Amino acid sequence: MCKRNKVCIYMFIVVMVLQIIIPALSVILETNYTLTSEAADDILETWDIGAEGSKITARLYKTKTLYIKGTGKIKDNINWYKNNIDYKLLFYNIIINKGIDDIGKKAFKGCLNLKSVQANYVKNIGESAFERMYKARNNYYE
């Protein structure tokens, strides 16, 4: 009889703990989903800018920072014009992540308001890739 009571008590404790954990997990999962959707709302525009054989995506956020992720080479002469907007005039900062080895010729030509470029992992920068980048102060590329 004593063992049966202990088992019942343990089962009761397990059920009570699960009743606390399951709702808490649902709140956590819901919060993560909300954060992800809010982050997506901050994206102004997206481009596929990889040269042939490369998979590279550029995303412009409301902070006017262009984040570039992927692997390979950024193509030459990128057209930053979409929906009657010349987006290259909105770039203030460019951050190029690890995995991108090369920047194509004239890729960011005419980004007149660009203030900084972080391209620490880039090995080759094409001719005139950042031509007419007048406001740049901090550039992190070799």
C-alpha positions in Angstrom: 0.0 0.0 0.0 2.9 2.3 0.8 4.5 1.8 -2.6 1.3 2.5 -4.4 0.9 5.9 -2.6 4.5 6.9 -3.6 3.8 6.0 -7.2 0.6 8.0 -7.1 2.4 11.0 -5.6 5.2 10.8 -8.2 2.7 10.6 -11.0 0.8 13.6 -9.6 4.0 15.6 -9.4 4.9 14.7 -13.0 1.4 15.8 -14.2 1.7 19.1 -12.4 5.1 19.8 -13.8 3.9 19.1 -17.3 1.0 21.4 -16.8 3.4 24.2 -16.0 6.0 23.3 -18.7 3.7 22.9 -21.7 2.1 26.3 -21.5 5.4 27.9 -20.9 6.9 26.3 -24.0 3.9 27.4 -26.1 4.5 31.0 -24.9 8.2 30.7 -25.8 7.6 29.2 -29.2 4.9 31.9 -30.0 7.3 34.7 -28.9 10.1 33.3 -31.2 7.6 33.2 -34.1 6.6 36.8 -33.4 10.2 38.0 -33.4 10.9 36.3 -36.7 7.9 37.9 -38.4 8.9 41.3 -37.0 12.4 40.9 -38.4 11.0 40.1 -41.8 8.9 43.3 -41.7 12.1 45.3 -41.4 13.3 44.2 -44.8 12.8 46.8 -47.5 14.0 44.7 -50.5 15.9 41.5 -51.4 18.1 40.7 -54.4 19.9 37.6 -55.7 23.3 39.0 -56.6 25.4 35.9 -57.1 27.5 35.5 -60.2 27.0 32.3 -62.2 27.5 29.3 -59.9 27.2 31.5 -56.7 24.4 31.7 -54.3 24.3 35.2 -52.7 21.4 37.2 -51.3 21.4 40.8 -50.4 18.8 42.2 -48.0 18.2 45.9 -47.4 16.7 46.6 -44.0 15.0 49.8 -42.7 18.2 50.7 -40.9 19.6 51.3 -44.4 22.1 48.5 -43.9 22.6 46.0 -46.7 23.4 42.5 -45.4 25.0 40.2 -48.0 25.1 36.4 -47.3 26.0 33.4 -49.2 28.9 31.8 -51.0 30.9 32.6 -54.1 31.2 35.9 -56.1 29.0 39.0 -56.2 28.2 39.6 -59.9 29.3 42.6 -61.9 27.1 45.7 -62.6 24.3 44.9 -60.2 21.0 46.6 -61.0 19.8 48.0 -57.6 16.7 49.6 -59.3 13.3 48.0 -58.5 9.7 49.3 -58.4 10.7 52.7 -59.6 13.2 53.1 -56.6 16.9 53.5 -57.0 17.8 51.5 -53.8 21.6 52.1 -54.1 20.9 55.6 -52.9 19.5 54.1 -49.7 22.5 52.1 -48.7 24.4 53.6 -45.7 26.2 50.5 -44.6 27.1 47.2 -46.3 28.0 44.1 -44.4 29.4 41.2 -46.4 29.5 37.9 -44.5 32.1 35.2 -44.6 31.8 32.9 -47.6 31.8 35.6 -50.2 35.2 35.7 -51.9 34.9 38.2 -54.7 33.1 41.4 -55.5 32.4 42.0 -59.1 33.2 45.0 -61.2 31.1 48.1 -60.5 28.9 46.1 -58.2 28.2 49.0 -55.9 28.9 51.9 -58.3 26.9 55.0 -57.5 26.1 54.2 -53.9 26.4 57.9 -53.1 25.3 57.7 -49.5 27.3 54.7 -48.5 29.3 55.4 -45.3 30.9 52.1 -44.4 31.7 48.7 -45.9 32.6 45.6 -43.9 34.0 43.0 -46.1 36.6 41.3 -43.9 36.6 38.0 -45.7 36.6 39.2 -49.3 39.7 38.2 -51.3 39.2 40.2 -54.5 37.4 43.4 -55.2 36.6 44.1 -58.9 37.5 47.3 -60.7 35.4 50.3 -59.7 33.3 48.1 -57.4 32.8 51.1 -55.1 33.1 53.9 -57.6 31.5 57.2 -56.5 31.3 56.2 -52.9 31.9 59.7 -51.5 30.7 59.6 -47.9 32.6 56.5 -46.8 34.4 56.8 -43.5 34.9 53.2 -42.3 35.9 50.5 -44.7 36.9 47.1 -43.5 38.3 45.3 -46.5 41.8 44.4 -47.5 
